Each structure stands twice: as C-alpha cells, then as structure tokens.
Amino acid sequence: MNKYNQLLDEFRAKLPLGECFDILERDLSIGGKNTTMFFVDGLTKGSVVQLVMSFLLAIPPEAMARADTAKAFIKYNMPYLDTMTEPDVDKALKQLYAGLLPVLIDGYDEVIIVDIRDYPSRSVDEPSKEKSLRGAKDGFTETMMTNIALIRRRLRDNNLIFKAFVVGKNSKTDVSLAYMKGKADPQLVDRLSQYLNSLHLSTTTVGEQTIVEALGKIQKRKNWFNPFPKVRYTQRPDVVSAHIAEGKIALIIDNSPTVILIPAGIFDFVQDVDDYYFPILTGNYFRMLRIINCFVILFLTPIYLLVGQGDIPVPINIDFFVPDEDFAISLFWQFILLELAIDGLKLASLNTPESLGMSLSVIGALILGEFSISSGWFIPQTILCMAVVALASFTQPSIELGYGVKFIRILILIGAAVYGIWGAAIGLALGLLWVATTKTIGGTSYLYPLVPFNKRALKKLIFRTRE
C-alpha cells in the first residue's frame, strides 16, 4: 500500500472526524501531488494557516520533483520557520491536539508538522496576589510558551535549559523543566526528569498541584496530612528568573499561570520580591517585619489564652487587657470559632462578586462582629487578637505556608487549653517536629540551611544582602 494512503487511513481511523465538529480535514493538491492536512479549529491562527496554504498551493510541479523526501520538501519548499517531520502517527496526533498542523503529501513516508497554533490567552498582567511596589508589572499566563519567553527575556544565557515533557494520558499537558546548567544540582535535574517521564496520570486539569502531589507519590512519602508546601509557587517572571539564576529548578505547566520552584525550604518563604526592589536597609526592614509577623501569627493567640487562664502572670500596668468578667464561651473555643469564621469569610470573599465585596466587608466587620460581642459569645480582646493575626498573615508571601503555621498555632492552642504552659510547649515541640520531618520534593531538608547548617546560605535568606 502507498505510504500516503496508509498514513491517511491511520489518521482517519483514530480521529473522530464527523463526530467532533472542531477537528477538520482539508484536501489539497500541491505541485500535482495529493495532500491532506488536519487541524483543530480554535487552536490555529487563521492568518498563518491562510499564508501557509497560499504558499503551498503556489508550488509548481518542477519544485516538487527535487524534493524526494519530507525533509527535502521542508528544505526546498517550506520557508515557514516552525516546521518538522514526524514518522509516528500517534506523536503526530499529539501535535495536532496541541494546535499544530499535520500535512500528509503523497510520496512521503513522514508527516510534515507545521506550528500554526494560537491559544486563547490573556495579557501578561501583574498577578493580583504578588503585586510589587516598584518591580516589573508583567506576570505569567496560562500559555507555556509565553511564560518561557518571559523567562528567556530576562536570562539571555546559553546555560539556561528548557526540557519538554508531556504529562497526562488524556490531557497530554506540556510541561517544561527549566534550570541553569552548571548551577542547578544535576542529580536533582536527572531525578525530576525521570519522575516526569514516569508519571502515570489520566489528566492534569488542576495543573501544578496535580503534578506536585504525583511527584510526592513517586517519592513514596505519605504526606497527605502534611500542610507545609514542598515547593514554592509564583506567578512572577522576575522571581522565577532570580531563583533559576541562583540554581533552583522551575516547572512550567501549560494551562497554568503558576510556576513551581524546586527545591523550597521553609526559609525560602521569608523572601519577597519587594525586598530586592528597594535599598538594602529598606529591604531588610521588610524582611524583619515579615519574620516578626510570623512569630505574631504563631504565638499571639496561645499566649493570650495562657494569660487569660492565669498560667502566665502579667504586669499590673497591662492587666486591663486580661478579661476579668464571666463570658458564655471559654477563651479556647472563642479562638477556635474565630479561626473558622475568618477562614469562612476568606472563602466567602473569593466567591463574592466584586460589586458586592464592600457589602460583605460591612456585614462581616460591623454586623457579625458587633452582634457576637453584644450577645456574649465573644469578648473584644479575642476578636482583636484574631484580627491582628489575620492582618499579619497577609504579610506572608505564601498562602500554603500560612496554613501550615495556622495548624501549628491550633495545636499549641489545644495543648495550652488542656495542660497550660506545658501543654503549649508540647504542642510547639510537636509542630517543630512536624516541620523537621518534612522533606522537599527534591528530598532535601525542609530546614536547610539551618539543618544541615550553612551559615552563608542562612544569612542570605534571613537578611537582604548585596549579592
């Protein structure tokens, strides 16, 4: 059988032509030879398709005579830049569903693939969660190649490597591993490459979180109960570029505006982009404020609970802050209910239309707060403490780490309510043990550079330095 007819039959047998309206077939005659192309409507750029087809239709028969193979046809007759050949039909179909154009020409035993894709995408606006006062205002989008271009624009180096993978049996999601050769750990790069090649997922529709959890399973670590982030997430190209230049590895996933940085220990989350867009003194002030707020988030409510229970004596000049009247609900349960209420308000704000956001704020702050105090459920001191904790949590760049700290705070609260100071100490010890036993995706210590100790690296993470 003619190879062209064989390839054509395989394409038609595997594609849902006639059933799926957006998968189309187009027959042409190029230089007197029968030609068939397939494309996905909506993933192709119409102006480029028209340009390619008009050029192909203008090729004379004598120009086709000197092109005896698909590669020779590209060399002599295809001036379009992004063109390649593919002998395997299944791989060509993956390219088709990615928006590329498979072209079958009679007489050739390979499929010609032309990159004419044009994905629906939004502009590279600054991410709402990672706004910067003076930094760049661009951010990643849901298109992987756009994200790669934003990184390449900042790191114009021969050592910047992007490796391509396809993950997901049904979704066939494009994933890129980005690193700086000579600075990134080569063993970690090889291990992650093997992980991505061996992932067996049906889909990756949830994007980065699906892949992170799958990588954790490959490491055979049961970490579903561990809330601490094993990687760092960001939507800022400048942050990713800076970390890659320092030797970290980035995972860029198509359909996701969030890039994964590996490895990431707990001290990596102390840094924020504004630290580096201001003078050293100001950047250090921001970082110290962020570290102090972390301790406020962790210890404010447990310490107040110990003070209210009489486990910790307070100076007479601030004893006015200690409740001396009876209240309907114990301090412990007040804090627990307020923890749930604040998280409930956060979820409500995410699902509230922007036009009703102010109304939600008024209801949450005035009506619910005032009614809860006047009804005797809560006292003003506990609401004030939780308000300070909630505000301090917004100074932390990582939402995931914020919830990890929150769970340790609740653990200390439970210990303080049951056994007083010793119970709080036990809760803190369990929380620290929880952190100490956590491993990053790369298998390194979560407490690095504290454990194992590296003075230079620790100084660089805690303080904003000239480097």
N, C-alpha and C positions, 0 to 999 in steps of 0.2 A: 504494500500500500504506500502511496505517496506520503512522505513525512508531513507535508502540509495538511493533508486530509486527516491524518492520524491525530495531529495536534488539535485540529479543529473539532474533531469528534470528541476528544477528551474535554475540551473546554465546554462544549455544548452539553455533554453528559453531566458535568459537575456544577455548571451554573444553573440557577433557577430562572432561565430565560422564559418569558411569558407568564411566569408566576409572580415575579418581583418586578415592578414597573421601573425601578431606578437602575436596573442592570440591563445595559443595552448592547446590541451588536450592530456593527456597521461594516458593510461590504464595499470594497473599492477595487479599482484597477490601477496599479502603479507600474508604469513602464510596460504595460501589456501583461503583467502578472496579477493573478488573483490575490487579493489581500483582504484580510478580515481583522477588525480591531474591536475590542471590548472595553467598556468603560462604565463607571458608576456615576450616574447623573447626580450632581450636588457636591461631589468631591473633586471635580475637574474645573479648570479655569477655561471658560469658553473662548476667550480671545486667543489663548495659546493653542487650544485644540484647532481652531479655525486656521491659525497660522501654520501649524504642522500639516494639517490636511491639504491646504492650498499648495504647500511646497511639494508634498508627496505626489499630488495629482499632476504636478508640472514636470515630473521627472520623465525624460524621454526613454524609449526602449534601449538606445545605444548606451545610455548611462547605466542601465541595469545590467548590461552584458558583462561589464568588467567587475561586477560585484557578485562573485560566485558563492559567498557565504554571508551570513547575517552580520558578522563583524566587518567584512569588507563593505557591505551596504552602508553601515554606520560611518565607516571611514570615508567613503567617496560621496555618499548621497545624503547624509544626515548632519546638517550643520548645528542642529539643536544640541545644547551642551549636555543636559542630563539624560543620557541615553546609554543603555547597556543591553546585553543579551542574557537570556536565561533558558537553559535546556529543559529544566524541570517544570512541569505544568503546575504542580502544587505550589511551588515557590512563586511562580508567575501569578497564580490566583491570589496569594497573599499580597503581592504588589498591587493587583487590581483593586482589592478591597481597601488598600491604603491610599487609593486615588490615582495610581499610575495607569498608564495606557499600554496594554499588551497588543502588539502588532504581529500578525502572522502573515508571512509572504510565501507564496508558492515557490518551492525550490530550496527553501532554507529549512534546516533541521533545528533551529533555535528560535525562540520567541524574542522579538525586539521590545524592550521596555522603555517607554518614554515618560519622564517625570513631568506631568502636567497638573499635579494636584494643587488644589486651592481650598484649604479647610476654612470653614466658618470660624471666625475668631474675633475677639475684642481687641481694643487697643492696649498698649503696654502702660497702663495707668499704674500709679503708685498703690501698693497694697494698703487696704484700709487698716489692717492690724499692725503694720510695720512702717508707719509714717515717720519721716525724718524731718528735723527742723531745717537742716541745711544741705542734706545729701541729695543724691540723684532721685528723680521722680518717676523713673520707669520701674516696671515690675513684670514678673513672668506672666505668661498667658497659658491657655490650655493647648497651645501648639508647640510640640517639642522642638522643631527646627527653629522657631522664633526664639525660644529660650536658649538654645545652643548658640545662636547668633549673638544674643545679648552678652553671653559669657565670652565668646570669642572676640567680641569687640573690645573687651577690657583686658584680655590676656592674649596678646598677639605673639605667641611663643611657639616654637617648633615642638616643645616638650609637652604642650597641652594636648592630651589624647582624649578622644571620644570613642568609646566602643559601643557597638549597636547590638541589641538583643531583642527578641520577640518573646513576650510572655503572655500566656493565656491561650488555652485550646480554642475557645470560641471568640474571645475578644481580640486575640493576636495583637496585643498592645506593644507599641515600640517603646523600648527602654534604652537609655544611654548611660553608660558609666563614664564619668569624667574625672580625670586626675592629671596631676603634673608629674611626668616621668622624671625620675631622679629625686623627687621629694616625697611622693606617696610611698607607703610601705608596699613593696612589690608582692610580698606574700599575701597581704590583705587584698590587693587587687586581683591576684590569681584566685583566691578563695571566693571572693564575691562573684567573679566571672563564672566559676564553676557552679555556685549557688544559682545564679540567674539562668544558666544553661540547663540546670536540672530541676527547675521549678515546674511542678505539675499543677497548674491552676486552670479551672474552666474559664473564668473571667477575671478581669482586674478592674471592674467598673468602679470600685471605690478608690482606685488609684493607689497612692503611696501607702496607705495604711494596710491594704491587702498584701502588698509586697513585703512590707516590714514584718507583718505577722507571719508570712510564709517563710521569710528568712529566719525568723526565730524558731520555727518548727524544724527547719533543716538543721539548726544548731542543736536540736533535741533538748531544748530548755523549756520547761513548763512555766511560762511567765505570764499566763493569762491573768493571774491575781496581782501582778506587779504593775503599779500605775506609772512608774517612772519612765520617761521617754528614753529609748535606747539609741535614738538618733535625734538630730536637730532638724526641724523643718523651717523653711524660709521661702518667701516669695520675692526676695530682693536679689537682683543680679550682682550688685556690688558686694553683698555679704557672701554669696557663693564664690565669687571670684577671689575674694580675700582669703577664704578658707582653703580653696584649691591651691592658691599660691603658697599657703603655709604647709601643705602636704596632706590635706584631707581629701576624701573621695566624695563625689556628688553623684546621686542617682536622679536622672531627669526622666520623667514619665510622661508620655503623651496623654493628652486629655486632663492633665493636672497642672495647675499653676504653682504647685508646691514642690520644691526640690528638697531631697533628703541629703543630709551631710553625715558622713561616717568617717571615723568613729566620733562619738559625742559623749563626754563625761559630764558629771554634774557641774563642774566648774566652767564648762564651755557656755553654760546658760547665763553666766554672770555678765557676759559681754553683750553690748547692744550697739547698733550702727552709729548712734549719735555720739558715742564715746570717741569716735575717730574723726568726726567732722568738726570737733571743737578743739581748742588748745588743750595741752596735756593736763593743766590744772583743772580746767572745767570738766574734761573727760573723766579724770579721777574722782571728782566730786560726784558726777552722775553715777559712777560705778559704786562708790562707797555708799551713796544713798540707796542704791538698789540692794546692796548686801545687807545694810541695816534694816531695810524694809522686809527682807526675807526673814530676819530674826523676829521682827514685829509680827509678821504673819504667823510664824510658828509658835511663839510663846505668849502673846498678849492675852488671849482668852484663857489658856490654862493657868497663867499666873493670877489673873483676876479671880478665877474660880477658887484657887488656893487662898487668896486673900479673903474672899467672901466667906469661906468655910472656917477662917481663923487659923489656918495652917501656917500662914506667913504673917508676922506682925508688921504693921505699917506705922510710919512716923505720925505723930499726932496732928501735924500740920496738913496732912492729906487724908485724914481719916474720914473727911466728908464724902469721899468718893466710895467709901465702903457702905453697902446697904445695911441699915440698922432696923428697918421696918420689915414686917412679915410680907411675903409675896406668895401668890397662889401656886406658882410653879417653881421648882428648885432651879438654882443657877445653872446646873448642868443641863437640865432639859431645856432651859431657855436658850442656851448656846446651841444645842443640837437642833432645835426647831428653827433658830435663826440661820444656821448653816443651810438647812433645807430650803428655807424661804428665799435666801439670797440666790441660791442656785436656780430655784424656780423662777425668780424674777429675771435672771440672765437668760434662761431658755425662753421665757415669755417675750423678752426684748428681741431675741433673734427671729421670732415668728410674728412680730408685730409690724404691720406696715409703717413706713416712715411717717406718714401723715398722722398716725395715732401714737407715735413714740412719746410725744410730750404728755399725752393723756395717761399713758402707762406710768410715766415718772411721777405725775401728780398723784395717781391712785396709790402707787407703791410707797412714796415718801410721806405723803400727808395723811391720807385716809387710813391706810393699813397701819402705819407707824403710830399715829395718834390714837387710833382705836385700841391697838394692842396694849398701850400704856394705861389708858384710862380704864380699860376693862380689868386690869390687874394681871394680865398674862405675863407681861414683861416689865422690866424696870428700865429707866432711861440709861443706866450705866451699861447694861448688857447690849442694848441697841447701839450705843456709842462705840463700844469695843468692837462689835462686829462691823460697824460702818468703817472704822479705821482699818480693820483687817481687809475689808472688801476693797477699799481705795488703795491700800498698799499693794494688794495683789495685782492691780493694773500696772504697776511699775515693772513687773517681771515680764521679760520678752516671750517666755514660753508658757502657753496655757497648760500644756501637758504636765510640765514640772510643777506648776501651781497647784494642780490637783493632787500630785504626789505629796507635796508639802501639806496640803489640806488633810489628807488621810492620816499623816503622822500627827498633826495637831489634834485630830479627833481621838487618836489612840492615846495621846498624852492626857486629853480631857477625861477619857474613860478611866485611866489609871488614877488621876487626881481625884475624881469623884468617889472611887472605891477605897483607895488606900492613902489618900493625901499626898504629901510630898514624895514618899517612897513609891507610891503608885505612879506619880508623874515621872519620876526618874526611871522606873521600869518601862513605862511607855516610850520615853525618849530613847532608852537603850535598844528597845525592840525596833524602833524606827531607824536608828542608826545602823543596826544590824541588817535591816531590810535594804538600806542603801548600799551597805558594804558588800552584800552578796549579789548585788545587781551587776550584770555584765553588759557591755555594749554589744551591738551587732557584730562588731569586729572581734569580740571575745576578750577585749581588754578590760582593765579595772574601771569601774564607774567613778572611782575616787581619784583617778590619775589627774594631776601629778602629785597628789598628796600620798596616795598608796598605789604603786611604789613612789617614793619621794623623789621629786625632781625640782630643786629649788628654782632654777632658771625658768622652767615652764610654768611653775606655780606663780611666780612673781609676775610673769607676763599676763596671766589670766586674771589675777586679782587686781593688778594695777595697770593703768594705761601708760605704756612705755613709748619711747621714741621709735622703736622698731615697727 
